[in-house]
Amino acid sequence: MFQIRIHGRGGQGVVSGAELLSVAAFHEGRYAQAFPSFGSERMGAPVMAFCRIDDKEIRLREPVIEPDALIVQDPTLLHQVDLFNGVAPGACVLVNSARSVEALGLAGLSHGVRQFRLFTLPATELARKHVGRAVPNVPLLAGFAALTGVIGIASLVRAIREKFPEEIAKRNVAAANEAYQVASEAAHA
């Protein structure tokens, strides 16, 4: 089973992102579940969502405590919340930022015991460019697909087209495709 934890703020599409990820996995004939973790938070408050993907039925219902991948939609959370708690050694960590891992002060996490595979992706900028709004979830999911291979970009594009009206879907697909390309290049650098 592959487990993903997504951190962001209310209004950034954290919950929608986990749902899109699970739908993409369903399109590949796999089992998946997605669910949020938040209380009475409001717009801008820290929010978490979880997604599990497996080739067999998933019976777990608790939050993802030891994720294989971590997606950070808002880099301001890096120093406000213990995002890395329980993250598995060697996990893929994708941070929404135009800054490098070193510039964010995270380079030490790619060395030592945990040896995370850390990447940054300018998801907010890509969303603004293609969608016209600072909603980084779709570019980050495409980046996740490129970096992990857990889901394919074609399945993600299909999930996007099913979720959004045609014109919004078209813009999100453009953002996803560019993000996938950028992340693919980063993975092979």
N, C-alpha and C positions, 0 to 999 in steps of 0.2 A: 504494500500500500504506500502511495506517495501522499504526503501531507503538506499542505501549504497554509501559511498564516499571512494574512494581509493586514497591515497597519496603515491607518490614515486618519483623516478627520471627517466629521460629518459633512456631507455634501460633495465629497470627492469621488463618490461612486465605489466605495469600498465593498459594500454589500452586492451591488450590481456586478462588480468585477468577479467576486467569488461565484456568483450565479452563472455568469458567462463562461467561466472556466469549467464549471460542472456540465453545462450544456454542451460545450465543445467536446468534453470527454464522452458524453452520451453519444454524440454523433460518431465517435470512433468505436462504438460498441462496448464501452467500458462502463463500470459502475462509478457513480460519483455522488457526493453530497456537498452542499454548501449551506452555511448558516452564519449569522452574525452574532456578535457578542457586544451588546451595549444596553444601557439602562435608559434613563431619561435624559441622555445627552442631547444637546442641541447642535445646530449647525456650527462647525468648527471644533467641536469637542473630539478628543481621541476616540477612535472606533476600531474594532478588530472584526475580521471575518475569516472564516476558515473554509477550506475545501479539501476533500479527500478524494483520491482517484485510485481505483483498483480494477483488477481483472475479474474479481469475484465480489459477491455481495458484501456490502459494508454494514456491519452491525453496531459499530461504535457510535455513540451519540454525544460524547463529551467534547469539550473544546480541544483543539490541537495544542498539546503541551510541548511536544518535541517535533517541530516541523522539519521536513527535508528541504523546504524552500521558504524564504521569507521575502515578501514584497513590501517595501516601505514607500507608500504613496506621498508622504509628507516628511521631508528631511528634518524639519524642525522637531520632530518627535525623537530624533536620534539622541538628544540630550535631555529629554523630558520623561521618557518611558523606558523601562528595561526591555527593549525590543529583542535582544539576543538571548534572553532567558530561555533555556531549554532547546535552543536551536542545535540540531545535530551537527557533529563535526563533519566538515566537508560539504555542508549545505550550500546551496546557491542562495545568495543574498543579492537582491536587486533593489537599488535605491533610486528614487526619482530625483535626479539632480543633473545639472549641466556641469557640475564640478567633479573632479576626479575623486577616487577613493582616498587618495593621499590628502587632497585638499579638505576633505570632510573629516580627517583625523581617524580614519578607519583602517588604515593599512595594517596596523598591528593585529587586526582580527583575521587577516589572511595568513598569518604565521603562527607558530606555537601549536598548542594542542588542538584547537578547533579547526584551523586552516579552512575557513569559509572561502567559498568561491565568490568574491565580491565584485559587483558590477554597478555602474551608474548608467542611467539613461535619462536624457532630457525630455521626459514624458510630458511635462506640463507645456514645454515649448512646442512639442509636436502636436499636442492637442489644440493649443491656440492656433497654430499654423493651419491645421486641417479642419478642425471642428469649430473653431472660433470661441472656444471656452476653455478654461483651465481645469479640465477634468482628465486626470492622467491615467485612469484605470485601463482603458483599451490599449494605449501604447505600452503600458507596463505588462499587460497580459501577453502581447505580441513579443515583447522582450523576453518574458518568461518562457514562451514557446521556443524561441530561438536558442536560449541558453541551456534549457533542460531537455528539450525533445519530448517532454511528458505529453504534450498535446501538439498537434500540427496546426500550422497557420490556416490551412484550408478549413479545418473544423472550427477554428475561432472565427474566421470570416463568416462562416455559415451561421454561427450563433449570434454574431453581431447583426447580420441581415434579418434574422428572425426577431430580434429584440427591438430594433429601432425602426421608425418610419423610413421610407426609401432614401430620402435626401440626407437625413442624419446618418443612416447606415453607410451611405456612400462616403461621407466625410470621415467617419470612424474607420472604415476599411482602409482608406488612404493613410490615415494616421498609423493604423496597425501595420500596414505593409512597410512604411518607412521605418517604424520602430523595429520591426523584425529584421530589416536589412542592417540597421545600425548595430543592433545587439549581435547579430551573426558575425559582423566584422569584429566586434569587441571580443567575442568568444574565441576567435581564431587569431587574435593579435598576439 
